[in-house]
Amino acid sequence: MRRVTAAALALVLAAAALVLAAARPAAAGPPDDRPGVTLFQWTWTSIARECTDVLGPAGYGWVQTSPPQEHAVVGGQWWTSYQPVSYRIESKLGTRAEYAAMVSACRGAGVEVIADAVVNHMSGQTGGTGWAGTPFSTERYPGPAGGYGPQDFNDCRTNIASYQDRYQVQHCRLVGLQDLRTGSEYVRQEIADYLLDLVSLGVRGFRVDAAKHVPAADLEAILGTVRATPQGRDVYVVHEVIGAGGEPIQPSEYLGSGDSHEFSYARHLKGQVQSNQLASLRDLRTQPWLLPSDRAGVFVDNHDTERNGETLSYKNGTDYRLANVFMLAYPYGWPSVHSGYAFSDHDAGAPQSGSGEVLDAACGQGTFTCAHRWNETAHMVGFRNAVAGTDLTQWWDDGGSGIAFGRGDRGYVALNAGSSALTRTFATSLPAGAYCDVVSGQASGGACTGTTVTVDGSGR
């Protein structure tokens, strides 16, 4: 059998071989061009272990953590992580020391760390004590450099009523969360200091939560301060900008300070997979309504969209797995796999102890989905790494539910969203040899634990 490190093929869904991707462009892309994973509401100790045991060996380039700052204590809901009380690195997911140890362990495994940064607002609570013991009241949040007072919040004290009104979206309150005056030099410096504190722990980048609620110029100023320092010079940023047709604020506005997440990609992928119209995805990367490929953070789902039904999620079974295979095989954007936990209640948090600490993730038991370990994700991460730098070749489709395409002379993928088996001989750009389908198994010790596929001298 021909060794699979030179090329890879997937007949049913995909195939893979593990190699390192090429260096990223200086102006765009995450800290490692290889695919990333969001381990939503995983504890720092769990992420550290996963980096060493799974993420590094599978070829993931980076992991995104949930927000690490001190948050309000309201209940067990997941969204408490998005209600800051202070910028102390202490939360229900772990301590500052555990976060630092996690970053070190991940980087030791070849996996960089991106933190989910909540900088648009503080909590939506009228007062109380934060997770780490910080007392706060309405518009008063103590901090090491003075914290925030009423003057540090925007004048609009009401909730956003119209998303067609740019001022409201960027100066009023998002679902009651107290909106920071990010046009203030003082507030900008406080946020920059928080981000630099995380950088000092080894964090290489940030997902900016609710970025569209902060004027793009404000984020450029804040991140400019971060990047003006030696330690923050190369920090990567991807903005959460939920673009919607007809709204005045769009993801492209934020490319001056980082990449943006492409929600339109995930929405479109859901529609085409569920309607069995995979053939329409051929020219997806050339659509004018998408961001340029090298500026787009792409995903099948994230923690919000898996709850509101905007995209596919683990609850969609095979459709979800197929969509992840396509995302990781198709040459568009910077892909990230989402891995959280099963839920029936929109607000339900991850499993917790009686005192509120989130429990360490346990794959194969409990409620954590561990979707990043599935063959359709973990092995397809290897596929994407193996075909890095190649273009789309030998596209085939049946006009509807069946598609297949190559990535140069290194890999080939076929997907069938239909209800009947798809059997045919495909024309590929692969050299002759025997290849391992890594969705059904994996290459191990020169052999294939799954289906073996033969390519003849004509590439068929």
VOGU-3710 file (C-alpha; in Angstrom, 3 decimals, decimal comma):
1> mrrvtaaala> 0,000/0,000/0,000  1,291/3,422/-0,929  2,126/5,547/2,080  -0,588/8,133/2,720  1,715/10,920/3,854  2,224/12,084/0,247  -1,456/12,385/-0,652  -4,849/11,766/0,825  -8,277/10,768/-0,418  -11,790/10,493/0,971
11> lvlaaaalvl> -14,302/8,525/-0,996  -17,382/8,687/1,200  -16,585/11,977/2,884  -12,900/12,790/3,106  -9,333/11,630/3,603  -6,277/13,036/5,349  -2,558/13,078/5,981  -0,949/15,269/8,617  1,557/17,925/7,540  2,182/21,495/8,620
21> aaarpaaagp> 0,530/24,309/6,698  2,499/27,081/5,048  3,288/30,280/6,909  0,369/32,699/7,149  0,227/36,070/5,394  1,452/38,882/7,616  -1,754/40,916/7,370  -4,395/38,246/7,922  -5,101/34,851/9,374  -4,932/33,311/12,841
31> pddrpgvtlf> -1,659/32,771/14,717  -1,401/29,360/13,025  -2,920/28,759/9,583  -4,079/25,295/10,529  -7,766/24,949/11,532  -8,799/25,908/15,039  -11,360/24,738/17,548  -13,573/26,510/20,057  -13,885/24,480/23,255  -16,951/26,273/24,541
41> qwtwtsiare> -17,232/26,388/28,349  -14,372/23,942/28,835  -12,290/24,495/31,961  -8,689/25,586/31,613  -7,393/22,304/33,006  -9,542/20,355/30,532  -8,248/22,415/27,610  -4,651/21,892/28,729  -5,153/18,142/28,743  -6,984/18,195/25,400
51> ctdvlgpagy> -4,218/20,195/23,727  -1,642/17,610/24,734  -3,684/14,462/24,138  -5,878/15,361/21,160  -5,560/18,808/19,564  -1,818/18,797/18,979  -1,663/15,236/17,601  -4,723/15,841/15,375  -3,153/18,924/13,801  -5,319/21,709/15,236
61> gwvqtsppqe> -3,386/24,970/15,092  -5,205/26,942/17,788  -7,910/26,742/20,414  -10,368/29,471/21,419  -11,273/29,640/25,103  -14,412/31,077/26,647  -14,046/34,543/28,252  -11,501/34,311/31,091  -12,373/37,476/33,043  -14,297/37,683/36,332
71> havvggqwwt> -18,034/37,604/35,696  -21,280/38,195/37,545  -22,714/35,434/39,723  -26,310/35,034/38,604  -26,850/31,305/38,234  -25,550/28,424/36,179  -26,272/29,961/32,775  -23,564/29,933/30,103  -24,040/33,622/29,385  -22,752/34,706/32,780
81> syqpvsyrie> -19,296/34,353/31,202  -20,288/37,285/28,987  -21,173/39,585/31,896  -17,841/41,041/33,094  -17,424/42,413/36,598  -13,688/43,034/36,431  -10,727/42,129/34,242  -9,264/39,744/36,806  -8,506/36,332/35,268  -10,691/34,357/37,671
91> sklgtraeya> -13,901/32,634/36,597  -16,052/29,534/36,963  -13,763/27,948/34,359  -10,608/28,313/36,429  -8,006/30,532/38,034  -5,353/32,798/36,586  -2,663/30,225/37,392  -4,687/27,508/35,639  -5,181/29,712/32,584  -1,448/30,402/32,366
101> amvsacrgag> -0,662/26,698/32,781  -3,172/25,872/30,050  -1,579/28,322/27,606  1,839/26,855/28,342  0,633/23,273/27,893  -1,142/24,077/24,624  1,815/25,917/23,161  4,002/22,993/24,195  1,713/20,790/22,100  1,952/23,141/19,123
111> veviadavvn> -1,456/24,733/19,714  -1,835/28,496/20,114  -4,522/30,069/22,341  -7,133/32,678/21,367  -9,285/34,220/24,104  -12,893/35,299/23,709  -12,667/38,982/24,714  -15,745/40,794/26,064  -14,944/44,505/25,716  -18,200/46,153/24,598
121> hmsgqtggtg> -19,887/46,080/27,974  -19,867/45,105/31,622  -22,626/43,109/33,312  -26,337/43,696/33,090  -26,786/43,337/36,841  -27,638/46,180/39,223  -25,084/45,074/41,794  -23,548/42,241/43,731  -20,249/40,463/44,076  -18,357/38,933/41,164
131> wagtpfster> -16,983/35,413/40,951  -13,609/36,449/42,405  -15,165/38,566/45,163  -15,184/41,970/43,467  -18,114/44,093/44,705  -19,925/46,164/42,077  -23,026/48,269/41,629  -24,780/49,860/38,675  -22,098/51,506/36,508  -19,443/51,136/39,219
141> ypgpaggygp> -16,860/48,408/38,674  -13,651/48,594/40,739  -10,371/47,770/39,042  -6,610/47,886/39,657  -6,267/51,109/37,642  -9,371/52,797/38,961  -12,070/50,689/37,328  -15,205/52,177/35,809  -17,700/54,764/37,020  -20,839/56,298/35,458
151> qdfndcrtni> -18,744/58,571/33,245  -17,242/55,499/31,541  -20,530/54,311/30,033  -22,370/55,655/27,002  -25,111/58,217/27,544  -27,809/55,980/26,073  -29,098/53,954/29,027  -31,871/52,130/27,141  -31,777/48,897/25,166  -31,277/48,846/21,405
161> asyqdryqvq> -34,696/49,247/19,797  -33,707/49,294/16,118  -30,794/47,544/14,421  -31,305/49,878/11,465  -30,042/52,749/13,649  -26,229/52,723/13,796  -26,134/55,024/16,822  -28,396/52,766/18,867  -26,511/49,614/17,932  -23,175/51,106/18,973
171> hcrlvglqdl> -24,130/53,350/21,896  -27,189/51,834/23,569  -27,418/48,681/25,657  -27,391/45,186/24,226  -30,044/43,220/26,174  -29,475/45,328/29,288  -25,663/45,055/29,345  -24,006/48,283/30,438  -22,353/49,728/27,348  -18,811/51,050/27,765
181> rtgseyvrqe> -17,819/54,459/26,381  -15,168/53,048/24,039  -14,622/56,495/22,528  -12,997/57,502/25,835  -9,202/57,324/26,036  -9,449/56,080/29,597  -11,796/53,212/28,696  -9,687/52,319/25,674  -6,583/52,056/27,841  -8,368/49,909/30,444
191> iadylldlvs> -9,425/47,476/27,723  -5,990/47,490/26,105  -4,382/46,765/29,483  -6,715/43,771/29,937  -5,826/42,370/26,526  -2,115/42,919/27,169  -2,440/41,097/30,476  -3,722/38,077/28,579  -0,924/38,454/26,037  1,541/38,376/28,949
201> lgvrgfrvda> 0,169/34,923/29,787  0,935/33,726/26,271  -2,390/34,367/24,516  -1,783/34,919/20,797  -5,093/36,392/19,699  -8,673/37,385/20,445  -12,205/36,866/19,255  -13,824/40,224/19,939  -17,316/39,515/21,233  -20,154/41,814/20,085
211> akhvpaadle> -17,722/43,778/17,907  -20,470/45,359/15,809  -21,683/47,127/18,961  -18,360/48,989/19,158  -17,521/51,567/16,475  -14,808/50,185/14,201  -12,618/53,238/14,850  -12,730/52,581/18,600  -11,544/48,994/18,151  -8,807/50,158/15,798
221> ailgtvratp> -7,607/52,566/18,495  -7,729/49,939/21,269  -5,991/47,259/19,220  -3,528/49,810/17,912  -2,478/50,424/21,510  -2,044/46,691/22,029  -0,031/46,236/18,840  2,155/49,251/19,621  3,804/47,201/22,374  6,538/44,631/21,647
231> qgrdvyvvhe> 4,524/41,782/23,195  1,301/42,691/21,381  2,794/43,444/17,976  1,588/40,270/16,242  -1,654/39,689/18,110  -4,381/38,172/15,941  -7,979/39,412/16,056  -11,216/38,109/14,593  -14,341/40,197/15,133  -17,818/38,909/15,859
241> vigaggepiq> -19,835/41,042/13,458  -23,226/39,481/12,764  -23,954/41,015/9,391  -27,536/40,983/8,167  -29,083/42,232/4,970  -30,230/45,840/5,153  -28,415/46,641/8,406  -25,969/49,552/8,294  -23,118/47,767/10,127  -21,284/45,091/8,130
251> pseylgsgds> -18,258/42,805/8,807  -16,102/44,539/6,200  -15,987/47,709/8,326  -13,806/45,936/10,893  -11,054/44,666/8,602  -8,878/47,611/9,598  -8,074/45,949/12,930  -8,603/42,232/12,268  -10,512/39,592/10,358  -14,267/39,125/10,773
261> hefsyarhlk> -16,457/36,090/11,244  -18,534/35,307/8,171  -22,007/34,451/9,443  -23,447/34,490/5,908  -21,251/31,492/5,053  -22,640/29,404/7,906  -26,237/30,389/7,157  -25,859/29,548/3,472  -24,184/26,228/4,246  -27,139/25,227/6,417
271> gqvqsnqlas> -29,619/25,989/3,658  -27,782/24,105/0,941  -27,058/21,024/3,038  -30,592/20,729/4,367  -32,102/21,167/0,893  -29,689/18,592/-0,589  -28,260/21,206/-2,951  -24,552/20,627/-2,395  -23,898/21,171/-6,113  -24,618/24,892/-5,658
281> lrdlrtqpwl> -21,584/25,207/-3,359  -19,052/24,941/-6,187  -18,510/28,678/-6,589  -19,313/29,689/-3,017  -15,881/31,256/-2,476  -16,409/33,701/-5,356  -19,701/35,145/-4,142  -19,606/38,946/-3,719  -21,641/38,795/-0,509  -18,831/36,987/1,292
291> lpsdragvfv> -15,683/38,511/2,755  -12,387/37,821/0,948  -11,185/34,333/1,816  -8,100/35,522/3,675  -10,153/37,805/5,938  -13,033/35,456/6,802  -13,307/33,382/9,959  -15,678/30,537/9,042  -17,588/28,007/11,099  -20,537/25,649/10,800
301> dnhdternge> -21,878/26,909/14,135  -20,894/28,814/17,243  -22,306/29,002/20,751  -25,013/31,499/19,768  -26,110/30,025/16,452  -26,361/26,474/17,749  -28,946/27,804/20,201  -30,976/30,108/17,974  -31,164/27,749/14,985  -29,477/30,217/12,649
311> tlsykngtdy> -27,047/27,510/11,548  -26,683/23,759/11,754  -25,651/22,254/15,077  -24,807/18,903/16,624  -28,571/18,326/16,851  -28,705/18,038/13,050  -26,786/14,761/13,011  -25,433/13,755/9,605  -26,129/17,157/8,039  -23,889/18,729/10,651
321> rlanvfmlay> -21,101/16,233/10,055  -21,309/16,726/6,280  -21,143/20,505/6,686  -17,990/20,232/8,798  -16,369/17,996/6,168  -17,176/20,535/3,463  -15,878/23,474/5,513  -12,574/21,729/6,209  -12,115/20,520/2,629  -13,220/23,574/0,640
331> pygwpsvhsg> -10,640/26,368/0,105  -12,349/29,344/1,715  -11,694/31,209/4,948  -10,056/30,332/8,250  -12,115/27,402/9,623  -12,916/26,727/13,262  -14,667/23,654/14,646  -17,180/24,227/17,447  -17,269/21,806/20,377  -19,555/22,431/23,324
341> yafsdhdaga> -22,092/20,407/25,251  -25,567/18,987/24,723  -28,473/21,116/25,919  -32,251/21,316/25,782  -32,561/24,658/27,578  -31,169/27,675/25,684  -29,711/29,153/28,889  -28,349/25,964/30,431  -24,706/26,098/31,382  -22,145/23,319/31,227
351> pqsgsgevld> -22,174/20,725/34,054  -21,198/22,395/37,331  -20,394/21,576/40,918  -22,651/22,639/43,762  -20,576/25,781/44,246  -20,816/26,782/40,594  -17,458/25,716/39,152  -17,773/24,138/35,723  -16,716/20,503/35,808  -13,849/19,227/33,691
361> aacgqgtftc> -14,999/17,930/30,316  -15,250/14,163/29,988  -15,487/12,886/26,421  -17,465/9,701/25,938  -19,588/10,358/28,979  -21,747/13,185/30,289  -22,984/16,044/28,154  -19,903/17,360/26,337  -20,264/16,620/22,611  -16,513/16,478/21,912
371> ahrwnetahm> -17,353/17,153/18,258  -13,734/18,077/17,583  -12,770/14,431/18,094  -15,092/13,002/15,436  -13,450/11,594/12,296  -15,390/14,174/10,259  -13,626/16,954/12,141  -10,348/15,725/13,642  -9,351/13,699/10,583  -10,532/16,425/8,221
381> vgfrnavagt> -8,282/18,879/10,070  -5,474/16,571/8,964  -6,861/16,624/5,425  -6,833/20,429/5,313  -3,284/20,527/6,616  -2,190/17,989/3,992  -3,691/19,939/1,084  -2,634/23,407/2,274  -1,618/25,661/-0,589  -3,494/23,713/-3,284
391> dltqwwddgg> -6,479/24,879/-5,295  -9,819/23,307/-6,119  -9,587/20,718/-8,935  -11,738/18,139/-10,702  -15,099/19,306/-9,384  -17,969/16,877/-10,053  -21,592/17,061/-9,050  -24,865/15,373/-9,962  -26,749/18,653/-10,017  -28,051/18,188/-6,498
401> sgiafgrgdr> -27,011/16,183/-3,449  -23,751/14,630/-4,630  -20,441/16,456/-5,063  -16,762/15,593/-5,235  -13,626/17,647/-5,716  -9,884/17,497/-5,393  -7,319/19,696/-3,736  -4,457/19,723/-6,206  -2,682/16,380/-6,357  -2,857/15,829/-2,580
411> gyvalnagss> -6,427/15,017/-1,634  -9,920/14,263/-2,843  -13,261/14,450/-1,100  -16,745/13,184/-1,999  -19,963/14,018/-0,162  -23,433/12,599/-0,577  -26,338/14,362/1,117  -28,923/12,241/-0,647  -30,885/9,294/0,702  -29,498/6,806/-1,867
421> altrtfatsl> -25,974/5,443/-2,186  -23,663/7,223/-4,608  -21,455/4,824/-6,578  -19,237/5,949/-9,447  -15,678/6,252/-10,691  -14,292/9,748/-10,096  -11,663/11,584/-12,117  -9,019/13,004/-9,770  -5,651/14,742/-9,966  -4,097/12,211/-7,597
431> pagaycdvvs> -1,061/10,080/-8,469  -1,712/6,368/-8,827  -1,765/4,423/-5,572  -3,841/3,178/-2,664  -5,406/5,804/-0,415  -7,056/5,740/2,987  -10,540/7,165/3,544  -10,064/8,881/6,864  -13,728/9,476/7,558  -14,197/5,725/7,859
441> gqasggactg> -10,849/5,241/9,603  -7,317/6,573/9,619  -3,842/5,923/8,341  -1,818/4,116/10,980  1,533/2,384/10,694  1,429/2,367/6,899  -2,011/0,739/6,862  -5,573/2,041/6,781  -8,056/1,241/9,525  -10,949/2,261/7,275
451> ttvtvdgsgr> -11,854/1,926/3,610  -8,978/1,766/1,095  -9,495/3,418/-2,296  -7,431/2,718/-5,400  -6,433/5,378/-7,944  -5,194/4,140/-11,328  -2,581/5,623/-13,642  -5,168/7,935/-15,200  -6,174/9,374/-11,819  -9,522/7,524/-11,717
//
